[in-house]
Amino acid sequence: MIRPTKPLPMRSDQLGGLWRSAIIAVAGLLLAIAIGGALALTLDRRLQAVTREVIDYDLEIDDEGDELRVAVLELRTLHRGLLLAGPSRGGIDEFDATYAILEEELSELDAIGIEEPGVTPSGEIRDMARSYHDDFRSALLSYERTDPEFIDAADRGLVRLNELNEAAQEIDRLGEELSDDSLEAIEQTSETTALVLTAMIVGLFLAGGGMAFIAIGVVRELRDLYARQAAAAEELARASRAKNEFIADVSHELRTPLTVVRGNAEIALSSESEQRDSLEEILRASSRMTRLVEDLMFLARSDSATLPLDLKSVEVATFLPEVLENARSLARERGARLESRIAADGRIMADRGRIEQAILILVDNAAKFSPENGVVTLEATNAAGARELCVKVTDEGPGIAPADVPYIFERFYRVGGQRARREGTGLGLAIAHTISSVHGGRIEVRSQQGHGTAMLLSLPLLDEPRPSIRRPARAT
């Protein structure tokens, strides 16, 4: 006895929860990376801005303050020397050169444009320098050692030089303060950037650990699921083998008594008998049962991959006319008329008996669903642009509903409506489909309700370098 297989639980809720956790973790990781990256980029730009400010402004102020002080101190030293030793042509020239250096420093100070509170503006410093220069140089040109005006001019000059030195010191202190503040800001920004990057690394590490944990859980669930599915597949395979063996055994056991019944019925019919009608009915019933048994055995063998095939190279031009005669007789028995058009050639690698069986199944099916005295058409052509033999069987029946088309090749499937009331086992099209598949071919269905059905059997032709023998189309 074959017991039905109980479906194993899929645990989709647990697996779905793990996948949701994984998606949330990935989304959180990406969000953290985006936020951290944006923050790090902002801090980096801030760091660059502060650095540029230190280089372009703060340090320049500091340097210019130092250079201005040096120029003022050099001028003051020369001033005192001229006061003690008295002016000379060379001393006056040196004074002019030293003052020119101070003017250059003042021009550089103007270029910086200091506007900080608590610092003498560069314009006032320049006015102080010019006032000193004009006053003291005039005194140098009219120098007399005992001239009180020269001494007063020298004293006024020292006072102005001290004022210039104080202004230079203010600039120098401002530059140092600004540089210290900027360097502190750089340090703070660097520390903040390092902290953010460290937090990102830690966050990535934690997120990666979470992802790894989730991945391990998912892999474990998938492995368990695979093991369960493999066990289920093995159990189904065993059940399928048992089913096939059961069908084969039953078919074999039925074939022998059916043969005996049929043989005895034929013997009885060959003699005069009062029970002739009953014997004929017995003979017909046994024939139907025999066909059913043979169909079941064929499908069981195809499922178990033990379907015997006598594959040979078959000449299409001679094979199809032979099949046509049997097809015509089969249609006549069904009360239909067969029309044909054979215009195919080439060779196929096939089991002649099985291919003929598939074609006759299609003809029988078409005749069975055709109206009384209806026309069944059998056409055979070579497919344009493809190395294929195409056999098309068309009927004038009621057609097949679109919802039924995907299932008509399933075993025991009976379409609804008018077709369901026809006789048959529901195995014919399944057998034809199996035969076409094992030969590397296919069967297509083209049907429209109320306008009949067309079955198209396609088989690959052999690629043989042989002259084409095309026979003229035959129509009947």
Helices and strands as residue ranges (DSSP letters): H 12-53, I 54-58, H 59-85, H 89-112, H 122-141, H 148-270, H 276-303, E 312-315, H 316-333, E 337-343, E 347-350, H 352-368, E 375-382, E 388-394, G 405-407, G 417-421, H 428-438, E 442-447, E 453-460, E 474-475
